[in-house]
Amino acid sequence: MLASLTFAVMDLRSGLSLILMFFEWVTHGTVTDHVVLDACPGYAAQAVVVKGPKLTADLVLEGKACNVFGTDIESLKLEVTYETETRIHLKITDPSTMRYEVPQSVLPRPGAESSISPKTAAIRFNFTASPFTFSIYRASTSEVLFSTASHPLIFEPQYLRLKTNLPTDANIYGLGEHTETFRLPTHNFTRTLWSRDAYGVPNGTNLYGNHPVYFEHRTTGTHGVFLVNSNGMDIKINDTSGTTLEYNVIGGILDFYFLAGSETDPTELVRQYAEIVGTPAEVPYWSFGFHQCRFGYQNFVDVANVITNYSVAEIPLETMWTDIGDRRLHVQTPDISVDPDYFPLTRMREIVDYLHSHDQRYILMTDPAVAYLPGEGYGPYDRGTADDIWLKAANGSFSLGAVWPGVTVFPDWFNSEAQDYWSNEFALFYNSQTGLDIDGAWIDMNEPSSFCNYPCTDPFAQAVAMDLPPARTTSPPDPNTPIFTNATSAISKRVDHSGDNVQDPPYAIANAAGALSNKTAYTDAKHANGLIEYDTHNLYGTMMSTATHNAMLSRRPGLRTLVITRSTFAGAGSRVGKWLGDNFSDWEHYRNSIAGILCMASVFHVPMVGADICGYAEDTTETLCARWAMLGAFYPFMRDHNADTSISQEFYRWPIVTQAAKNVLDIRYRLLDYIYTAFHQAHLDGTPVLNPLWYKYPQDPATFPIDLQFFFGDSILVSPVTEENATSVSIYLPNDVFYDFGTLAPVQGHGSNVVLDNVDFVSIPVHIRGGGVLPLRAKGAMTTTALRETDFEFVVAPGTNGKASGSLYLDDGISISPKTSTKVTMSYEEGNFTASGSFEYATGVHVARVRFLGVSNAPHSVKLNGRSVEEASVQYDSAGKVLDISLGISFDSSFNVQFN
């Protein structure tokens, strides 16, 4: 038997007797007594077989069953596979019946490498036979990373429990979606996973999406654990009797991936996780521009005026969005019958044409709920009914809800006809010749959300009571009103749930909405393949994301898409981006957004992410909006968006916000190729595009809890002001060299906090981490199209060792498989800078200059490709220690700059 698969017989139950289960039903969820659960008999491992990289065993119930939330299953099957040198796959299933598993069609998983040997694996599996417990440990150090010792396995039809020990003050990240701190609390903490419409994104509750993965960081290394399960669950972390993490799952199987990560580089773990869930999608170059939206634009004139006012204010606007402000059926489904009074199709097409003629874009919201209008000639409903693609109730009728259009049906994404239906609806409504020629897609309410309160026995009455669809409160504009004038303002087998209570399971997860079916589709709603929402609820948003991504590809074959969704599951980032939902216009949500984008981008592989800038609900203030505009410029997805019940908050509404936006958008656009390159690398191997400080300084414990600062890409440290009316901020600078982005002057960090004073309301502290070379545009532009015609400059920021490096990737910015690309590697050492690579994609621009930072003295000589550079082209700032060398050369080949 392999040394890593130690077999030992131990009886950890001696002296213990089963005591009564203690639990109480609280407002949301079940409270359990861990002493009772830990006294359950667990299982014994029998018939253990080891064959190469795989171990299998029978797990047989050992002793009198606990039956805490149902009947303990007497016999289970264990399968452990070393899939790669850094990944172990462990599954525990019930061999006697077909239990639900996350379908491969939703989350394709990688296979095992054929040549793997446990003897060479970075992590190893170890187990005790009786009662069965197991551990995962790091081979090089024997450090235990995951251990179920003293915590017996519980496996019942609607309750699975697995518990691991953690170090004291464990550094745990992930387990989202949430609005907690980036490093999760370890005292009496419950993370519930069950998708819901979470207005206000409140702390301590389940939100829109579900990512059952966590990273644990120690000074000895970083590792990860991913549970592939889409059923509802509570994951509990507590430190009252030693620190532990406990999974409480109400269905499915235990399907774990254990990732070795790295002893030195946390980003290795991020790349390993990408091997399972997929690398992030590449998005269009234009999608990194600034986006504007509002729920509440009253008519086409409002929309046109916003576009005009941004232009007049000289604030770059890349993409105009419209939410459900018109509150008519077409915004819920792709229906060509747009509101003829408030948003007439001819005028909306005029707006879209105007945007496109000015190198700008347009995006419209599409929700999954389709108006239930039998016999009324409503195309989307009639076509879906003909294709029989609606989600079904338990009795076989359509599963009905109440959403913006009134009573609705929901597409069943497991239906084999659903993709064709969805693609056809997009082709009809978003037709470039006869409809609205959108450039991207925005999908919302896809948990799926319903306003119907459980039990939703009469959705028609509830829709009437809630005034759905909402009535108009303003008069329509004259249809001939001039616009754009200078305005001043699958799986085939069936899972048997016949003996289960899927509406009210024995173990109640802490769903903040209460009953599992409240304000969403019923948990007993059936899919075409026999699965029910009880198992697949958490997949609905991601499956809609896939269908929408494919529909957009059908509209514009060969071109990248931008799809922004609200609800996600593991793997969603390989197709779509996400916004963080309906936040509030307050400082708490401003601060929380940083942890939110870090979770999505640096852990969950959904890097095209951002919060609603200036806040969605309630009224923002001028200073909050100014600060948020500057922070939001460092979200990968940058959009200003708010509700119809709030004041208007477009950036041009206030002088301070206008200036703040101009300042920071100039920075963002100059950095756009830098972050575009980071996204390309993320697509190749999963390298994160945002980094918490501890990713870069894994040996510095002071960085572990920091979530009010972050790295934008590999080298840009963002440290926003985070308190109302403050003009100073205390930031942490690790023991390293940095450079002020504004002045380019060096700043030495000492592993301590530094107070920055006089941070006015139109600036944000940004530093360049030493060791990088930044490929910047020489100046910003009003559109990304104009930006691509702007010259480059390179900023060389040497590290403490005097060296610097970087990369640049360029292509046409839109093709999924570009015909050509330019890939440049930059390196610097001892006054010698080289930019070399392949230049197949024509940049069409020049290299304006190279800027060397931290240069102690003016150079005696400067050479470009071995030839002396004129003295007039060399400038040295002794105060800031910046050496500027103007080049003006075509950026179509490698070049070298030397100085001494």
Secondary structure, 3 states (H helix, E strand, C coil): CCCCCCCCECCCCCCCCCCCCCEEECCCCEEECHHHHHCCCCEEEEEEEEECCEEEEEEEECCCCCCCCCCCCCEEEEEEEEEECCEEEEEEECCCCCCCCCCCCCCCCCCCCCCCCHHHCCEEEEEECECCEEEEEECCCCCEEEECCCCCCEEECCEEEEEEECCCCCEEEEEECCCCCCECCCCCEEEEECCCCCCCCCCCCCCCCEEEEEEEEECCEEEEEEECCCCCEEEEEECCCCCEEEEEECCCCEEEEEEEEECCCHHHHHHHHHHHHCCCCCCCHHHHCEEECCCCCCCHHHHHHHHHHHHHHCCCCCEEEECCCCCCHHHCCCCCCCCCCCCCHHHHHHHHHHHHHCCCEEEEEECCCEECCCCCCCHHHHHHHHHCCECECCCCCECCEEECCEEEECECCCCCCHHHHHHHHHHHHCCCCCCCCCCEEEECCCCCECCCCCCCCCHHHHHHHCCCCCCCCCCCCCCCCCCCCCCCCCCCCCCCCCCCCCCCCCCCCCCCCCCCCCCECCCCCECCCCCEHHHHHHHHHHHHHHHHHHHHHHHCCCECCCEEECCCECCHHHCCEEECCCCECCHHHHHHHHHHHHHHHHHCCCCCEECEECCCECCCCHHHHHHHHHHHCCCCCEEECCCCCCCCCCHHHCHHHHHHHHHHHHHHHHCHHHHHHHHHHHHHHCCCCEECHHHHCCCCHHHCCCCCCEEECCCEEECCCCCCCCCCEEEEECCCEEEECCCCCEEECCCEEEEECCCCCCCCCEEEECCEEEEEECCCCCCHHHHCCCCEEEEEECCCCCEEEEEEEECCCCECCCCCCEEEEEEEECCEEEEEEEECCCCCCEEEEEEEECCCCCCCCEEECCEECCHHHEEEECCCCEEEEEEEEECCCCEEEEEC
